[in-house]
């Protein structure tokens, strides 16, 4: 898990991949958010300028990846604070977790703006002084996206209301909802094709990882899956458990070759296991017929009696 955490953070920190994820979420894959307009937020406060007014925003240390979108004035896309939470496992309280992250960020913006207003005596009346937030002050929108790197289908809640106990309909309409923004490998191939970066490649590999033959077919059909960066290949290896051969010296990895080698190794291993089971079955029959003892069979195979009993058990051969 530790390796996946580190790799997924490194992977999603790349501006091209980060921008692609949010272009998928917000614009259906249209490339409106530009990688060069994304700036990382760190543990120090950061200031951005909107209409010549400085607005400070504090970073939350427990975020996986956190950036601010600072587009050019001519762009229609406005300022946004964007966060990514990577998940290798299903988190059954994720809507609460993301709501908390976003709420803390909004509270932080209000707090920082309030301190600035009071310091500069910008509150024009007692109402504004109460919160320190003036009638004209505005917040930068915050959006959190969960990127799930698991092969099992996400069956956790996707909004707060999914987590409530049974609530009467007349009460439910007064309960605010909070939705989970999610990218997972279980999306349709059509949806995953809207991811233009290697994030789409990683998702496709995870999606097909449980069926190596299907994975090979998808590689043959989709050329963009065939050659990926070293970090993407390493992340695929860690998240899927596929025993891919990845050289640290190579910048790009031939995944088509890697999967074919893996399939060949699996076939060889299967043949080897088949021969072993055949040999065990022959000795089992001889023991059952009283032709040899258990100890004699173990000696012939060059293993201990205990190991032989364990092997019999594994092959469902009960003495």
C-alpha positions as a Python dict, from the first residue, in 0.01 Angstrom:
ca = {
    (1, 'X'): (0, 0, 0),
    (2, 'X'): (285, 238, 84),
    (3, 'X'): (431, 208, -265),
    (4, 'X'): (94, 277, -426),
    (5, 'X'): (39, 586, -208),
    (6, 'X'): (375, 735, -306),
    (7, 'X'): (344, 642, -674),
    (8, 'X'): (-16, 766, -711),
    (9, 'X'): (72, 1102, -551),
    (10, 'X'): (371, 1141, -783),
    (11, 'X'): (160, 1036, -1082),
    (12, 'X'): (-135, 1268, -1007),
    (13, 'X'): (96, 1560, -923),
    (14, 'X'): (191, 1584, -1290),
    (15, 'X'): (7, 1891, -1426),
    (16, 'X'): (-87, 1721, -1754),
    (17, 'X'): (-250, 1428, -1575),
    (18, 'X'): (-408, 1650, -1307),
    (19, 'X'): (-556, 1883, -1573),
    (20, 'X'): (-682, 1584, -1774),
    (21, 'X'): (-863, 1442, -1468),
    (22, 'X'): (-1048, 1768, -1404),
    (23, 'X'): (-1118, 1827, -1774),
    (24, 'X'): (-1283, 1485, -1772),
    (25, 'X'): (-1484, 1564, -1458),
    (26, 'X'): (-1589, 1919, -1543),
    (27, 'X'): (-1594, 1934, -1923),
    (28, 'X'): (-1647, 1576, -2044),
    (29, 'X'): (-1290, 1549, -2168),
    (30, 'X'): (-1269, 1883, -2350),
    (31, 'X'): (-925, 2030, -2279),
    (32, 'X'): (-1028, 2360, -2119),
    (33, 'X'): (-799, 2351, -1813),
    (34, 'X'): (-441, 2404, -1926),
    (35, 'X'): (-154, 2233, -1739),
    (36, 'X'): (50, 2555, -1741),
    (37, 'X'): (-227, 2736, -1550),
    (38, 'X'): (-203, 2498, -1253),
    (39, 'X'): (11, 2592, -956),
    (40, 'X'): (81, 2359, -663),
    (41, 'X'): (-33, 2462, -317),
    (42, 'X'): (206, 2378, -38),
    (43, 'X'): (208, 2405, 342),
    (44, 'X'): (268, 2781, 323),
    (45, 'X'): (-12, 3025, 247),
    (46, 'X'): (-44, 3124, -116),
    (47, 'X'): (-175, 3449, -263),
    (48, 'X'): (-349, 3487, -597),
    (49, 'X'): (-477, 3804, -759),
    (50, 'X'): (-831, 3844, -885),
    (51, 'X'): (-913, 4185, -1032),
    (52, 'X'): (-603, 4329, -859),
    (53, 'X'): (-723, 4203, -519),
    (54, 'X'): (-505, 3961, -327),
    (55, 'X'): (-681, 3656, -187),
    (56, 'X'): (-492, 3418, 39),
    (57, 'X'): (-561, 3048, 59),
    (58, 'X'): (-419, 2798, 310),
    (59, 'X'): (-318, 2442, 223),
    (60, 'X'): (-439, 2140, 418),
    (61, 'X'): (-147, 1913, 502),
    (62, 'X'): (-344, 1591, 472),
    (63, 'X'): (-440, 1643, 108),
    (64, 'X'): (-286, 1409, -150),
    (65, 'X'): (-252, 1659, -436),
    (66, 'X'): (-368, 2019, -413),
    (67, 'X'): (-344, 2289, -682),
    (68, 'X'): (-490, 2624, -772),
    (69, 'X'): (-608, 2700, -1123),
    (70, 'X'): (-494, 3050, -1218),
    (71, 'X'): (-608, 3103, -1578),
    (72, 'X'): (-531, 3401, -1796),
    (73, 'X'): (-786, 3684, -1784),
    (74, 'X'): (-900, 3603, -2138),
    (75, 'X'): (-998, 3244, -2044),
    (76, 'X'): (-1361, 3163, -1962),
    (77, 'X'): (-1245, 2914, -1698),
    (78, 'X'): (-1231, 3094, -1362),
    (79, 'X'): (-1014, 3052, -1054),
    (80, 'X'): (-1057, 2716, -883),
    (81, 'X'): (-893, 2531, -596),
    (82, 'X'): (-863, 2167, -697),
    (83, 'X'): (-779, 1868, -481),
    (84, 'X'): (-722, 1501, -565),
    (85, 'X'): (-757, 1216, -318),
    (86, 'X'): (-607, 887, -436),
    (87, 'X'): (-763, 563, -315),
    (88, 'X'): (-623, 212, -364),
    (89, 'X'): (-903, 72, -144),
    (90, 'X'): (-1271, 158, -111),
    (91, 'X'): (-1334, 419, 160),
    (92, 'X'): (-1691, 381, 289),
    (93, 'X'): (-1700, 726, 447),
    (94, 'X'): (-1542, 912, 153),
    (95, 'X'): (-1827, 1164, 99),
    (96, 'X'): (-1784, 1285, 460),
    (97, 'X'): (-1407, 1300, 420),
    (98, 'X'): (-1417, 1509, 100),
    (99, 'X'): (-1691, 1734, 240),
    (100, 'X'): (-1472, 1798, 544),
    (101, 'X'): (-1168, 1881, 327),
    (102, 'X'): (-1367, 2130, 120),
    (103, 'X'): (-1543, 2284, 421),
    (104, 'X'): (-1210, 2334, 597),
    (105, 'X'): (-1075, 2509, 289),
    (106, 'X'): (-1376, 2743, 270),
    (107, 'X'): (-1346, 2816, 643),
    (108, 'X'): (-976, 2888, 593),
    (109, 'X'): (-1053, 3135, 312),
    (110, 'X'): (-1311, 3313, 529),
    (111, 'X'): (-1070, 3324, 824),
    (112, 'X'): (-783, 3466, 619),
    (113, 'X'): (-1006, 3722, 448),
    (114, 'X'): (-1158, 3824, 783),
    (115, 'X'): (-815, 3886, 936),
    (116, 'X'): (-713, 4087, 630),
    (117, 'X'): (-1033, 4296, 641),
    (118, 'X'): (-1007, 4371, 1012),
    (119, 'X'): (-638, 4459, 980),
    (120, 'X'): (-709, 4697, 690),
    (121, 'X'): (-1035, 4825, 848),
    (122, 'X'): (-1246, 4723, 549),
    (123, 'X'): (-1558, 4633, 750),
    (124, 'X'): (-1801, 4919, 693),
    (125, 'X'): (-2061, 4825, 956),
    (126, 'X'): (-2122, 4605, 1262),
    (127, 'X'): (-2274, 4325, 1051),
    (128, 'X'): (-1957, 4292, 843),
    (129, 'X'): (-1739, 4324, 1151),
    (130, 'X'): (-1921, 4030, 1312),
    (131, 'X'): (-1770, 3782, 1064),
    (132, 'X'): (-1497, 4000, 919),
    (133, 'X'): (-1635, 3901, 579),
    (134, 'X'): (-1782, 4188, 377),
    (135, 'X'): (-2087, 4185, 154),
    (136, 'X'): (-1864, 4205, -156),
    (137, 'X'): (-1615, 3931, -52),
    (138, 'X'): (-1622, 3609, -249),
    (139, 'X'): (-1473, 3260, -207),
    (140, 'X'): (-1269, 3062, -457),
    (141, 'X'): (-1466, 2744, -540),
    (142, 'X'): (-1311, 2419, -414),
    (143, 'X'): (-1354, 2086, -594),
    (144, 'X'): (-1223, 1753, -468),
    (145, 'X'): (-1188, 1456, -699),
    (146, 'X'): (-1135, 1098, -581),
    (147, 'X'): (-924, 883, -814),
    (148, 'X'): (-974, 515, -735),
    (149, 'X'): (-697, 274, -839),
    (150, 'X'): (-867, -51, -730),
    (151, 'X'): (-978, -339, -952),
    (152, 'X'): (-1288, -416, -743),
    (153, 'X'): (-1594, -210, -831),
    (154, 'X'): (-1644, 95, -609),
    (155, 'X'): (-1948, -1, -402),
    (156, 'X'): (-1911, 274, -143),
    (157, 'X'): (-2154, 568, -108),
    (158, 'X'): (-2128, 842, -369),
    (159, 'X'): (-2311, 1109, -168),
    (160, 'X'): (-2389, 1196, 193),
    (161, 'X'): (-2755, 1091, 173),
    (162, 'X'): (-2647, 737, 81),
    (163, 'X'): (-2492, 721, 428),
    (164, 'X'): (-2799, 826, 628),
    (165, 'X'): (-3026, 593, 818),
    (166, 'X'): (-3385, 580, 690),
    (167, 'X'): (-3514, 937, 675),
    (168, 'X'): (-3870, 1051, 618),
    (169, 'X'): (-3917, 1219, 276),
    (170, 'X'): (-4051, 1536, 435),
    (171, 'X'): (-3728, 1561, 639),
    (172, 'X'): (-3494, 1449, 360),
    (173, 'X'): (-3563, 1757, 146),
    (174, 'X'): (-3419, 1975, 421),
    (175, 'X'): (-3097, 1775, 447),
    (176, 'X'): (-2824, 1918, 222),
    (177, 'X'): (-2651, 1659, 7),
    (178, 'X'): (-2284, 1639, -86),
    (179, 'X'): (-2173, 1439, -387),
    (180, 'X'): (-1853, 1242, -438),
    (181, 'X'): (-1662, 1320, -758),
    (182, 'X'): (-1510, 989, -865),
    (183, 'X'): (-1291, 848, -1141),
    (184, 'X'): (-1259, 470, -1132),
    (185, 'X'): (-1146, 189, -1366),
    (186, 'X'): (-1503, 58, -1374),
    (187, 'X'): (-1616, 341, -1603),
    (188, 'X'): (-1716, 235, -1954),
    (189, 'X'): (-1451, 218, -2228),
    (190, 'X'): (-1621, 515, -2395),
    (191, 'X'): (-1592, 724, -2077),
    (192, 'X'): (-1230, 618, -2018),
    (193, 'X'): (-1142, 718, -2376),
    (194, 'X'): (-1223, 1078, -2277),
    (195, 'X'): (-916, 1074, -2051),
    (196, 'X'): (-646, 1192, -2291),
    (197, 'X'): (-344, 1147, -2063),
    (198, 'X'): (-188, 827, -1928),
    (199, 'X'): (-448, 831, -1649),
    (200, 'X'): (-683, 671, -1903),
    (201, 'X'): (-418, 409, -1982),
    (202, 'X'): (-369, 322, -1614),
    (203, 'X'): (-746, 294, -1563),
    (204, 'X'): (-781, 62, -1866),
    (205, 'X'): (-504, -167, -1739),
    (206, 'X'): (-659, -191, -1393),
    (207, 'X'): (-1002, -255, -1547),
    (208, 'X'): (-875, -553, -1750),
    (209, 'X'): (-609, -678, -1507),
    (210, 'X'): (-813, -976, -1383),
    (211, 'X'): (-831, -1125, -1733),
    (212, 'X'): (-489, -1134, -1901),
    (213, 'X'): (-626, -1251, -2238),
    (214, 'X'): (-878, -965, -2244),
    (215, 'X'): (-595, -730, -2145),
    (216, 'X'): (-386, -851, -2440),
    (217, 'X'): (-681, -801, -2678),
    (218, 'X'): (-734, -445, -2553),
    (219, 'X'): (-362, -379, -2607),
    (220, 'X'): (-385, -500, -2965),
    (221, 'X'): (-690, -279, -3033),
    (222, 'X'): (-572, 36, -2855),
    (223, 'X'): (-230, 165, -2958),
    (224, 'X'): (-207, 420, -2678),
    (225, 'X'): (-192, 134, -2424),
    (226, 'X'): (112, -20, -2587),
    (227, 'X'): (384, 226, -2482),
    (228, 'X'): (367, 413, -2151),
    (229, 'X'): (598, 613, -1927),
    (230, 'X'): (802, 437, -1660),
    (231, 'X'): (598, 580, -1372),
    (232, 'X'): (268, 474, -1535),
    (233, 'X'): (401, 121, -1594),
    (234, 'X'): (525, 101, -1234),
    (235, 'X'): (190, 225, -1101),
    (236, 'X'): (10, -34, -1316),
    (237, 'X'): (237, -307, -1180),
    (238, 'X'): (177, -204, -817),
    (239, 'X'): (-201, -155, -844),
    (240, 'X'): (-276, -468, -1049),
    (241, 'X'): (-20, -710, -906),
    (242, 'X'): (86, -799, -1262),
    (243, 'X'): (443, -929, -1256),
    (244, 'X'): (562, -698, -1533),
    (245, 'X'): (932, -661, -1609),
    (246, 'X'): (1011, -289, -1584),
    (247, 'X'): (1361, -150, -1633),
    (248, 'X'): (1435, 161, -1425),
    (249, 'X'): (1669, 285, -1699),
    (250, 'X'): (1397, 301, -1967),
    (251, 'X'): (1186, 617, -1997),
    (252, 'X'): (905, 431, -2178),
    (253, 'X'): (793, 71, -2139),
    (254, 'X'): (660, -159, -2414),
    (255, 'X'): (347, -291, -2239),
    (256, 'X'): (246, -513, -2530),
    (257, 'X'): (572, -706, -2497),
    (258, 'X'): (545, -709, -2116),
    (259, 'X'): (196, -860, -2111),
    (260, 'X'): (286, -1120, -2375),
    (261, 'X'): (589, -1226, -2168),
    (262, 'X'): (364, -1246, -1863),
    (263, 'X'): (116, -1469, -2047),
    (264, 'X'): (398, -1695, -2169),
    (265, 'X'): (533, -1725, -1813),
    (266, 'X'): (181, -1807, -1687),
    (267, 'X'): (142, -2083, -1948),
    (268, 'X'): (483, -2230, -1859),
    (269, 'X'): (396, -2219, -1489),
    (270, 'X'): (64, -2389, -1565),
    (271, 'X'): (237, -2671, -1753),
    (272, 'X'): (486, -2710, -1468),
    (273, 'X'): (204, -2727, -1212),
    (274, 'X'): (22, -2978, -1432),
    (275, 'X'): (325, -3210, -1438),
    (276, 'X'): (360, -3178, -1060),
    (277, 'X'): (-7, -3268, -1004),
    (278, 'X'): (28, -3568, -1238),
    (279, 'X'): (327, -3699, -1045),
    (280, 'X'): (153, -3649, -709),
    (281, 'X'): (-156, -3829, -838),
    (282, 'X'): (56, -4129, -944),
    (283, 'X'): (223, -4158, -602),
    (284, 'X'): (-114, -4109, -431),
    (285, 'X'): (-260, -4405, -623),
    (286, 'X'): (41, -4625, -532),
    (287, 'X'): (4, -4535, -163),
    (288, 'X'): (-371, -4607, -171),
    (289, 'X'): (-305, -4947, -333),
    (290, 'X'): (-45, -5030, -67),
    (291, 'X'): (240, -5053, -320),
    (292, 'X'): (455, -4799, -130),
    (293, 'X'): (441, -4616, 203),
    (294, 'X'): (397, -4242, 254),
    (295, 'X'): (761, -4212, 368),
    (296, 'X'): (886, -4399, 60),
    (297, 'X'): (685, -4167, -169),
    (298, 'X'): (825, -3859, 8),
    (299, 'X'): (1182, -3990, -26),
    (300, 'X'): (1129, -4058, -398),
    (301, 'X'): (1007, -3700, -447),
    (302, 'X'): (1289, -3556, -233),
    (303, 'X'): (1055, -3381, 10),
    (304, 'X'): (946, -3432, 371),
    (305, 'X'): (643, -3641, 465),
    (306, 'X'): (471, -3327, 598),
    (307, 'X'): (532, -3144, 266),
    (308, 'X'): (390, -3438, 72),
    (309, 'X'): (75, -3439, 288),
    (310, 'X'): (40, -3063, 232),
    (311, 'X'): (80, -3110, -146),
    (312, 'X'): (-182, -3387, -146),
    (313, 'X'): (-420, -3158, 45),
    (314, 'X'): (-362, -2874, -202),
    (315, 'X'): (-459, -3111, -487),
    (316, 'X'): (-765, -3237, -294),
    (317, 'X'): (-608, -3582, -252),
    (318, 'X'): (-709, -3713, 90),
    (319, 'X'): (-544, -4025, 238),
}
